[in-house]
């Protein structure tokens, strides 16, 4: 009878095994919750990224249309100036030339009157940068949301990977207590989630700063 009685060491190991299984159970539940949360975040960020890409395409088309319009107006305005048609030039300036383009038009006209030759509209980097500023901003927003989506995806995958071995450890009653100690990765998952939680606001803050600066 005494030979079958568990020793103190065996009882301690059993208690530790029960505690580890309890930790694994809680950790697995937490990983499952975090996985679902990050999966939802990944979907939201991916949708935002897609929306920004669509908006970027729209803004790119608008910018190219404005450049083509300005180039056409400049051509017609130059003909009116060359023929000395003051009334027509005033009509262009008052009704057809975009207000944002008037300073550049005045600069060109001053250069011509001074005997100089103004550069091509398509070689004016300051002008082109201004036209594509909104497009570049939308592209940057899309890339930022893509980065956030990737962060969420990696965290979700990490939590799912941590959850599987924990579930196996709980369901497999034949696993030795000493082996269970190596099958509690849920705590690692929680630490990884916390680390990514700290990185995501950094990206979001950068996006907010970019919006404020523009």
C-alpha positions as CSV (number, residue, x, y, z in Angstrom):
1,X,0.0,0.0,0.0
2,X,2.7,2.4,1.0
3,X,4.7,1.6,-2.2
4,X,1.8,3.1,-4.4
5,X,1.5,6.2,-2.3
6,X,2.7,9.3,-4.2
7,X,5.8,10.9,-2.8
8,X,6.0,14.6,-1.8
9,X,8.0,15.3,-5.0
10,X,5.4,13.7,-7.2
11,X,2.6,15.7,-5.5
12,X,4.6,18.9,-6.0
13,X,5.0,18.1,-9.7
14,X,1.3,17.4,-10.0
15,X,0.4,20.7,-8.4
16,X,2.8,22.5,-10.7
17,X,1.3,20.7,-13.7
18,X,-2.2,21.8,-12.7
19,X,-1.0,25.4,-12.3
20,X,0.7,25.4,-15.6
21,X,-2.4,24.0,-17.3
22,X,-4.4,26.7,-15.7
23,X,-2.0,29.4,-17.0
24,X,-2.0,27.7,-20.4
25,X,-5.9,27.8,-20.4
26,X,-6.0,31.5,-19.5
27,X,-3.2,32.3,-21.9
28,X,-4.9,30.4,-24.8
29,X,-8.2,32.2,-24.2
30,X,-6.3,35.5,-24.2
31,X,-4.5,34.7,-27.4
32,X,-7.8,33.7,-29.0
33,X,-9.3,37.1,-28.0
34,X,-6.2,39.0,-29.1
35,X,-6.1,37.1,-32.4
36,X,-9.7,38.1,-33.2
37,X,-9.1,41.7,-32.2
38,X,-6.0,42.0,-34.4
39,X,-7.7,40.3,-37.3
40,X,-10.4,42.9,-37.1
41,X,-7.8,45.7,-36.9
42,X,-6.0,44.2,-40.0
43,X,-9.2,44.2,-41.9
44,X,-9.9,47.9,-41.0
45,X,-6.4,49.1,-41.8
46,X,-6.4,47.2,-45.1
47,X,-9.8,48.8,-46.0
48,X,-8.4,52.3,-45.1
49,X,-5.3,51.6,-47.2
50,X,-7.5,50.6,-50.2
51,X,-9.6,53.7,-49.8
52,X,-6.6,55.9,-49.8
53,X,-5.2,54.2,-52.9
54,X,-8.5,54.9,-54.7
55,X,-8.4,58.5,-53.5
56,X,-4.7,58.8,-54.6
57,X,-5.7,57.6,-58.1
58,X,-8.5,60.2,-58.2
59,X,-6.1,63.0,-57.1
60,X,-3.5,61.9,-59.6
61,X,-6.0,62.2,-62.4
62,X,-7.2,65.6,-61.1
63,X,-3.6,66.9,-61.0
64,X,-2.8,65.8,-64.5
65,X,-6.0,67.4,-65.7
66,X,-5.1,70.7,-64.0
67,X,-1.6,70.7,-65.6
68,X,-3.1,70.0,-69.0
69,X,-5.6,72.8,-68.4
70,X,-2.9,75.3,-67.3
71,X,-0.8,74.4,-70.3
72,X,-3.7,75.0,-72.7
73,X,-4.6,78.3,-71.1
74,X,-0.9,79.5,-71.2
75,X,-0.8,78.8,-74.9
76,X,-4.0,80.8,-75.6
77,X,-2.9,83.6,-73.3
78,X,0.5,83.8,-75.0
79,X,-1.3,84.2,-78.4
80,X,-3.5,87.0,-77.0
81,X,-0.4,88.8,-75.5
82,X,1.5,88.4,-78.8
83,X,-1.4,89.9,-80.8
84,X,-1.7,92.7,-78.3
85,X,-5.3,91.8,-77.6
86,X,-5.5,93.4,-74.1
87,X,-9.2,92.8,-73.7
88,X,-8.8,89.1,-74.4
89,X,-5.8,88.8,-72.0
90,X,-7.9,90.4,-69.2
91,X,-10.7,88.0,-70.0
92,X,-8.4,85.0,-69.6
93,X,-7.0,86.4,-66.4
94,X,-10.3,87.2,-64.9
95,X,-12.4,84.1,-65.9
96,X,-10.2,81.3,-67.2
97,X,-6.8,81.3,-65.5
98,X,-6.9,79.5,-62.1
99,X,-6.2,81.9,-59.2
100,X,-3.5,79.6,-57.9
101,X,-1.8,79.8,-61.3
102,X,-1.8,83.6,-61.7
103,X,1.5,84.2,-59.8
104,X,3.4,81.9,-62.1
105,X,1.7,83.5,-65.1
106,X,2.8,86.9,-63.9
107,X,6.3,85.7,-63.3
108,X,6.5,84.4,-66.9
109,X,5.2,87.6,-68.3
110,X,7.7,89.6,-66.3
111,X,10.5,87.5,-67.6
112,X,9.4,87.9,-71.2
113,X,9.1,91.7,-70.8
114,X,12.6,91.7,-69.4
115,X,13.9,89.9,-72.4
116,X,14.2,86.5,-70.8
117,X,12.8,83.1,-71.8
118,X,10.6,81.4,-69.1
119,X,11.1,77.7,-68.6
120,X,8.7,75.0,-69.6
121,X,5.7,74.4,-67.4
122,X,6.6,70.7,-67.2
123,X,10.1,71.4,-66.0
124,X,9.0,73.6,-63.1
125,X,9.5,71.3,-60.1
126,X,7.9,73.7,-57.7
127,X,4.7,73.9,-59.8
128,X,4.6,70.2,-60.3
129,X,5.2,69.4,-56.6
130,X,2.3,71.7,-55.7
131,X,0.0,70.0,-58.2
132,X,0.8,66.5,-57.0
133,X,0.9,67.4,-53.2
134,X,-2.5,66.0,-52.4
135,X,-1.7,62.8,-54.4
136,X,1.5,62.3,-52.6
137,X,-0.2,62.8,-49.3
138,X,-2.8,60.1,-50.1
139,X,-0.1,57.7,-51.2
140,X,1.7,58.3,-47.9
141,X,-1.5,57.6,-46.0
142,X,-2.1,54.4,-47.9
143,X,1.4,53.2,-47.2
144,X,1.0,54.0,-43.5
145,X,-2.2,52.1,-43.3
146,X,-0.6,49.2,-45.1
147,X,2.2,49.2,-42.5
148,X,-0.4,49.2,-39.7
149,X,-2.3,46.3,-41.4
150,X,1.0,44.3,-41.7
151,X,1.7,44.9,-38.0
152,X,-1.8,43.7,-37.1
153,X,-1.4,40.7,-39.5
154,X,1.9,39.6,-37.9
155,X,0.4,40.0,-34.4
156,X,-2.6,38.0,-35.4
157,X,-0.5,35.2,-36.8
158,X,1.7,35.2,-33.8
159,X,-1.2,34.8,-31.4
160,X,-2.7,32.0,-33.6
161,X,0.7,30.2,-33.6
162,X,0.9,30.6,-29.8
163,X,-2.7,29.4,-29.3
164,X,-2.3,26.0,-31.1
165,X,0.4,24.4,-28.9
166,X,-1.3,25.6,-25.8
167,X,-4.5,23.9,-26.9
168,X,-2.6,20.7,-27.6
169,X,-1.0,20.8,-24.2
170,X,-4.4,21.1,-22.5
171,X,-6.2,18.4,-24.5
172,X,-3.3,16.0,-24.4
173,X,-3.5,14.4,-20.9
174,X,-0.8,12.0,-21.7
175,X,1.9,14.7,-21.8
176,X,4.3,14.5,-19.0
177,X,4.2,17.3,-16.4
178,X,7.8,18.2,-17.2
179,X,6.9,18.6,-20.9
180,X,4.0,20.9,-20.2
181,X,6.5,23.5,-19.0
182,X,7.7,23.9,-22.5
183,X,4.2,24.2,-24.0
184,X,3.0,27.5,-22.5
185,X,3.9,30.0,-25.2
186,X,0.8,32.2,-24.5
187,X,2.8,34.4,-22.2
188,X,5.2,35.1,-25.1
189,X,2.2,35.9,-27.3
190,X,1.0,38.4,-24.7
191,X,4.4,40.0,-24.6
192,X,4.6,40.2,-28.4
193,X,1.1,41.8,-28.5
194,X,2.1,44.4,-25.9
195,X,5.1,45.3,-28.0
196,X,3.1,45.7,-31.1
197,X,0.5,47.7,-29.2
198,X,3.3,50.1,-28.4
199,X,4.5,50.3,-32.0
200,X,1.1,50.9,-33.7
201,X,0.4,54.3,-32.0
202,X,3.8,55.5,-33.2
203,X,2.7,54.9,-36.8
204,X,-0.7,56.5,-36.1
205,X,1.0,59.5,-34.5
206,X,3.2,59.9,-37.6
207,X,0.2,59.9,-39.8
208,X,-1.5,62.5,-37.6
209,X,1.6,64.7,-37.7
210,X,1.7,64.4,-41.5
211,X,-1.9,65.6,-41.7
212,X,-1.3,68.5,-39.4
213,X,1.7,69.7,-41.3
214,X,-0.2,69.8,-44.5
